[in-house]
Amino acid sequence: MTTTPRIYPQVPQSCTGRPSVPLSVYRELVKELQATQARVEFLEAQNQQLVKSNRQLRQDGRW
């Protein structure tokens, strides 16, 4: 299997100065992303439990 070389776009000089978005915005975004990730993990665990219960109900003939 051959890999394709990655091509990175050049960043214009005007973009290398100070960021236009305050650092506090990034920090808030990190918090939101972490909360979302925790919610996703919770829902995945809950889904797995429901799948297990569903499978058990089907085996028992109650569904």
Kinemage of the C-alpha trace (Angstrom):
@kinemage 1
@onewidth
@group {chain A} dominant
@subgroup {mainchain}
@vectorlist {calphas} color= white
{ca met a 1} P 0.000 0.000 0.000
{ca thr a 2} L 1.454 3.340 -0.984
{ca thr a 3} L 0.752 6.553 0.819
{ca thr a 4} L 0.036 9.838 -0.845
{ca pro a 5} L 2.246 12.677 0.337
{ca arg a 6} L 0.345 15.325 2.250
{ca ile a 7} L 0.271 18.803 0.863
{ca tyr a 8} L 0.050 21.586 3.411
{ca pro a 9} L -1.281 24.937 2.260
{ca gln a 10} L 0.983 27.901 2.763
{ca val a 11} L -0.185 30.375 5.374
{ca pro a 12} L -0.097 33.961 4.149
{ca gln a 13} L 2.137 36.319 6.109
{ca ser a 14} L -0.928 38.325 7.147
{ca cys a 15} L -2.236 35.293 9.082
{ca thr a 16} L 0.838 34.765 11.212
{ca gly a 17} L 0.256 37.756 13.489
{ca arg a 18} L -1.980 37.953 16.527
{ca pro a 19} L -5.041 35.715 16.444
{ca ser a 20} L -8.283 37.518 15.764
{ca val a 21} L -10.225 35.262 18.152
{ca pro a 22} L -9.614 35.801 21.874
{ca leu a 23} L -8.097 32.912 23.786
{ca ser a 24} L -11.115 32.911 26.106
{ca val a 25} L -13.298 31.864 23.163
{ca tyr a 26} L -11.087 28.834 22.560
{ca arg a 27} L -11.175 27.959 26.262
{ca glu a 28} L -14.966 28.136 26.275
{ca leu a 29} L -15.086 25.981 23.164
{ca val a 30} L -12.860 23.394 24.850
{ca lys a 31} L -15.281 23.261 27.786
{ca glu a 32} L -18.230 22.801 25.451
{ca leu a 33} L -16.441 20.090 23.491
{ca gln a 34} L -15.507 18.251 26.689
{ca ala a 35} L -19.110 18.421 27.914
{ca thr a 36} L -20.337 17.165 24.555
{ca gln a 37} L -17.816 14.316 24.599
{ca ala a 38} L -18.932 13.315 28.094
{ca arg a 39} L -22.557 13.328 26.928
{ca val a 40} L -21.694 11.201 23.893
{ca glu a 41} L -19.860 8.691 26.097
{ca phe a 42} L -22.822 8.563 28.486
{ca leu a 43} L -25.271 8.002 25.621
{ca glu a 44} L -23.052 5.312 24.091
{ca ala a 45} L -22.959 3.458 27.410
{ca gln a 46} L -26.718 3.840 27.805
{ca asn a 47} L -27.237 2.587 24.258
{ca gln a 48} L -25.102 -0.476 24.916
{ca gln a 49} L -27.173 -1.238 28.006
{ca leu a 50} L -30.385 -0.923 25.992
{ca val a 51} L -28.993 -3.191 23.271
{ca lys a 52} L -28.146 -5.762 25.938
{ca ser a 53} L -31.631 -5.517 27.469
{ca asn a 54} L -33.237 -5.751 24.044
{ca arg a 55} L -31.218 -8.846 23.206
{ca gln a 56} L -32.203 -10.462 26.498
{ca leu a 57} L -35.887 -9.699 25.940
{ca arg a 58} L -35.747 -11.216 22.464
{ca gln a 59} L -34.083 -14.374 23.799
{ca asp a 60} L -36.669 -14.697 26.537
{ca gly a 61} L -39.468 -14.402 23.987
{ca arg a 62} L -41.009 -11.436 25.729
{ca trp a 63} L -40.834 -9.251 22.697
